[in-house]
Amino acid sequence: MRVERAAGELRAGYPVLIGSHDPLLVLPLETATDELFETIKDALPDLRPLLLLTPKRAAALKIRQYTKNVIGVVLHNDHLNWGDLQALADPAHDFEHPLRGPFEALREGLPENSAAAVKLLKLAILLPAGLVWSVPQTKARQLARKWDVVQIAPDLIETYDHRQVQHLEMFAQANLPLSGAPATRVLAFRPPSGAREHLALLIGNPSPVTPPLVRLHSECLTGDLLGSLKCDCGDQLRGAIARMGAEATGGILLYLAQEGRGIGLANKLRAYNLQDQGFDTVDANQRLGFDTDERNYAMAAAILDKLGFTQIRLLTNNPDKVETLRALGITIIERVPHTFEPNPHNAVYLKTKAARTGHFI
């Protein structure tokens, strides 16, 4: 539970400590306040914070990069205005502040646990940008007691995804008649840590004897529920259910808690705003500091394995899903295309997926 608690602290705008020997004090730029920033500066007058960014966000800000995975930006006195710091994290402010810098990135000596700090920000579904202080151990203990700061070992963050998969459990199930597929049963899976639930919809009577039709569908509130025309997610969800409902052997639809290709709903809406400014879906995600696709399909492979389905026909246009599932031990007997007619609102989005992420569209 410590990773979830630490991520929750960041979402609430509070700092966390990562590590035990001279730990890293991490402050989330998205949710923390100016008052808290000033309080920390007053408590650590001899220490200067370092700005941590992902390489994608650093590239958007034209910051020269010397390190991999995480970029550490040295902050001088003229960079220590809280509003300016938050603007560095959020591309919504890029056009308001077009001439920023120059910035000095660390060439070496990035603080230990910097990568864990950025990963924890991502696990918190926040913009992956934060301030960090390398705090002497004695001082860190004082701050932990005074402010009740959560302290976490970096290896718990680094191994989080693997542990979630290893301890996955099915904890609820029910019959769920669906339009076009009345003979449907839903199973809910989650790890004991209490992380988000993933659903398996067993449509009809799929059997491990005959490789079933399987769809991995990442949740999309805007497309699945609200009927957004900006993507094809709603069409893909309803189309997959209808197709499986019509198949003699049915199928399995895994509904995965990975909104916005893994960046979360709020960040997806930020990406939509950037798309309205002229960035495509790939550049928008990267400008926010994320990879093109932050999803992890290990959970899907684990669910299929628990259900006894290790040979499947995969309903997808995404070659990455095919290769990733194969690497995770699932045999893909056939890739089944799953395309729909574009509309004026998602035509560019679909062209971008074909041109830049290799989708078979």
Backbone hydrogen bonds, N-H to C=O, Kabsch-Sander energy under -0.5 kcal/mol:
donor,donor_aa,acceptor,acceptor_aa,energy
5,R,1,M,-2.6
6,A,2,R,-2.7
7,A,3,V,-2.8
8,G,4,E,-2.3
9,E,5,R,-2.1
10,L,6,A,-1.9
11,R,7,A,-2.3
12,A,8,G,-1.7
13,G,10,L,-1.5
14,Y,9,E,-2.8
16,V,26,V,-1.6
17,L,150,V,-2.9
18,I,24,L,-2.3
19,G,17,L,-0.5
19,G,152,I,-2.7
22,D,20,S,-0.7
24,L,18,I,-2.6
25,L,23,P,-0.6
25,L,133,W,-2.8
26,V,16,V,-3.1
26,V,24,L,-0.6
27,L,131,L,-2.8
29,L,129,A,-1.7
32,A,28,P,-1.8
37,F,33,T,-2.1
38,E,34,D,-2.4
39,T,35,E,-2.1
40,I,36,L,-2.4
41,K,37,F,-2.3
42,D,38,E,-2.3
43,A,39,T,-1.9
44,L,40,I,-1.7
47,L,44,L,-1.7
50,L,132,V,-2.4
51,L,73,V,-2.4
52,L,50,L,-0.6
52,L,130,G,-3.1
53,L,71,I,-2.4
58,A,54,T,-2.5
59,A,55,P,-2.3
60,A,56,K,-1.6
61,L,57,R,-1.5
62,K,59,A,-1.4
63,I,58,A,-2.7
64,R,62,K,-0.5
70,V,68,K,-2.8
71,I,53,L,-3.1
72,G,70,V,-0.5
73,V,51,L,-3.3
73,V,71,I,-0.6
74,V,72,G,-0.5
74,V,104,E,-3.2
75,L,49,P,-0.7
76,H,74,V,-0.6
79,H,76,H,-2.3
80,L,77,N,-1.3
82,W,80,L,-0.5
85,L,81,N,-2.3
86,Q,82,W,-2.6
87,A,83,G,-1.8
88,L,84,D,-1.2
89,A,85,L,-0.9
89,A,86,Q,-0.6
90,D,86,Q,-1.5
93,H,90,D,-1.9
94,D,91,P,-1.6
97,H,93,H,-1.8
100,R,98,P,-0.8
104,E,74,V,-0.6
105,A,103,F,-0.6
106,L,72,G,-3.0
114,S,111,P,-1.5
117,A,113,N,-1.8
118,V,114,S,-2.0
119,K,115,A,-2.3
120,L,116,A,-2.3
121,L,117,A,-1.8
122,K,118,V,-1.9
123,L,119,K,-2.6
124,A,120,L,-1.6
125,I,122,K,-1.8
126,L,121,L,-2.1
129,A,127,L,-2.5
130,G,52,L,-1.6
131,L,27,L,-2.4
132,V,50,L,-2.3
133,W,25,L,-1.6
135,V,23,P,-2.6
135,V,133,W,-0.9
140,A,136,P,-2.6
141,R,137,Q,-2.0
142,Q,138,T,-1.6
143,L,139,K,-2.4
144,A,140,A,-2.6
145,R,141,R,-2.0
146,K,142,Q,-2.7
147,W,143,L,-2.9
148,D,144,A,-0.9
149,V,144,A,-0.7
150,V,15,P,-0.5
152,I,17,L,-2.6
156,L,153,A,-1.0
157,I,153,A,-0.8
157,I,154,P,-0.5
158,E,154,P,-2.6
159,T,155,D,-2.0
160,Y,157,I,-1.1
163,R,159,T,-2.4
164,Q,160,Y,-2.2
165,V,161,D,-1.7
166,Q,162,H,-2.4
167,H,163,R,-1.6
168,L,165,V,-1.3
169,E,190,R,-1.8
171,F,169,E,-0.6
171,F,188,A,-2.2
172,A,188,A,-1.1
174,A,186,V,-2.1
176,L,184,T,-3.1
178,L,181,A,-1.6
181,A,178,L,-2.0
184,T,182,P,-1.6
185,R,202,L,-2.1
186,V,174,A,-3.0
187,L,200,A,-2.4
188,A,172,A,-3.0
189,F,198,H,-2.9
190,R,169,E,-2.4
194,G,191,P,-1.8
198,H,189,F,-2.4
199,L,255,Y,-2.5
200,A,187,L,-2.7
201,L,253,L,-3.1
202,L,185,R,-3.3
202,L,200,A,-0.7
203,I,201,L,-0.9
203,I,251,G,-2.6
204,G,183,A,-3.3
204,G,202,L,-0.5
210,T,207,S,-0.9
213,L,250,G,-0.6
214,V,313,R,-3.1
215,R,252,I,-2.3
217,H,215,R,-0.7
217,H,254,L,-3.1
218,S,216,L,-0.6
219,E,256,L,-3.1
224,D,220,C,-3.5
225,L,220,C,-0.6
225,L,221,L,-1.5
226,L,221,L,-1.9
228,S,222,T,-3.0
236,Q,232,D,-2.3
237,L,233,C,-2.8
238,R,234,G,-2.5
239,G,235,D,-2.5
240,A,236,Q,-2.2
241,I,237,L,-2.1
242,A,238,R,-2.3
243,R,239,G,-2.4
244,M,240,A,-2.6
245,G,241,I,-2.4
246,A,242,A,-1.4
247,E,243,R,-1.0
250,G,247,E,-1.0
251,G,203,I,-2.4
252,I,213,L,-2.5
253,L,201,L,-2.4
254,L,215,R,-2.8
254,L,252,I,-0.6
255,Y,199,L,-2.6
255,Y,253,L,-0.7
256,L,217,H,-2.6
256,L,254,L,-0.8
258,Q,256,L,-2.3
260,G,219,E,-0.6
261,R,258,Q,-0.7
262,G,258,Q,-1.1
263,I,259,E,-0.6
263,I,260,G,-1.0
264,G,259,E,-2.6
268,K,264,G,-2.0
269,L,265,L,-2.3
270,R,266,A,-1.9
271,A,267,N,-2.3
272,Y,268,K,-2.4
273,N,269,L,-2.0
274,L,270,R,-1.9
275,Q,271,A,-2.2
276,D,272,Y,-2.0
277,Q,273,N,-0.7
277,Q,274,L,-0.6
278,G,275,Q,-1.4
279,F,274,L,-2.0
284,A,280,D,-2.6
285,N,281,T,-1.5
286,Q,282,V,-2.1
287,R,283,D,-2.5
288,L,284,A,-1.3
289,G,286,Q,-1.2
290,F,285,N,-2.2
294,E,261,R,-2.3
301,A,297,Y,-2.2
302,A,298,A,-2.2
303,I,299,M,-2.1
304,L,300,A,-2.4
305,D,301,A,-2.3
306,K,302,A,-2.4
307,L,303,I,-1.9
308,G,304,L,-0.7
308,G,305,D,-0.9
309,F,304,L,-2.8
310,T,308,G,-0.8
312,I,331,T,-2.6
313,R,212,P,-3.1
314,L,312,I,-0.6
314,L,334,E,-2.5
315,L,214,V,-3.4
315,L,313,R,-0.6
316,T,314,L,-1.1
316,T,336,V,-1.6
321,K,318,N,-0.6
322,V,318,N,-1.2
323,E,319,P,-2.3
324,T,320,D,-2.7
325,L,321,K,-2.4
326,R,322,V,-2.0
327,A,323,E,-2.2
328,L,324,T,-1.3
329,G,326,R,-1.6
330,I,325,L,-2.6
331,T,310,T,-3.3
331,T,329,G,-0.5
332,I,330,I,-0.6
333,I,312,I,-2.7
333,I,331,T,-0.9
334,E,312,I,-0.8
336,V,314,L,-3.3
336,V,334,E,-0.6
346,N,343,N,-0.9
347,A,343,N,-1.3
350,L,346,N,-2.4
351,K,347,A,-2.1
352,T,348,V,-2.4
353,K,349,Y,-2.0
354,A,350,L,-1.9
355,A,351,K,-2.6
356,R,352,T,-3.1
357,T,352,T,-0.7
357,T,353,K,-1.1
359,H,353,K,-2.2
360,F,317,N,-2.8
361,I,359,H,-1.7
